[in-house]
Amino acid sequence: MKIACIGTGAMGGAIMRSVCKKYDVKNISVTDKNTEGAKAFASENGCNFASGNIEVLKDADFAFIAVKPQFLKDVFDEIHGHIDAKTVLISMAAGVKLETLKAFLPEGRFVRMMPNVCAQIGEAMTAVTKSAEVSDDEFKTAKEILSAAGIVEEVPEKLMDCVTAVSGSGPAFVFMFIEALADAAVLCGMPRAQAYTYAAQTVKGSAELVMETGKHPAALKDSVCSPAGTTIAGVKALEENGFRNAVIQAVEKACLRSEELGKK
């Protein structure tokens, strides 16, 4: 199985690093408009560098299209007529629907995905959906490839904008929370480096507790809140300052922006 990738930037690079760890790098090729960046990526991960988009697609079974939405049409115009009938194209362009991808490249057979930056450490939450031309077996293989970077779930395409907002943009919101938690620790007297460790590990452990126990987050929150204790006092302050509403609005705004990008 040969795997290709157009684009080795932040997200494309994160996915392909994980893929290179799981699959034979002799059968993986990458390219990027930043030639030196792509060469460095190929050297670092042991895979092949291709000098251009047409070259990288030769004999590819699965090809990741890891470019920003505004550059998709230019890439598709270039590769039009140079795609093997067996090649499944995997797009990670935020907001760009399958029907738009097909309009750009009618001969293309597409899987649409939305990963997140946690792919860098193999802990991504990735959603996928496919066009009718992609077989169930091909879709299964695509999901197996993506599982190298973390958890993969199939979703109806109508949920992809929501996925973009929650798991695609969500890490940025979590990083802001970690930073705020660390700032609070510093305010209370903890050294900065130690504050980041405490804040990050607390978020990591809390997330794993939700995943492993399957308990509702509210139930886990209640288990920490002793009567008249420190935690409930903090929860009260968060509610008074609109913490929950701020998070909801952030996701809603990100979802709307994803919808807007899909219409351009």
Summary of the structure (lengths in Angstrom):
residues: 264
radius of gyration: 21.0
end to end distance: 34.2
largest distance: 69.0
contacts: 806
relative contact order: 0.10
helix: 61%
strand: 13%
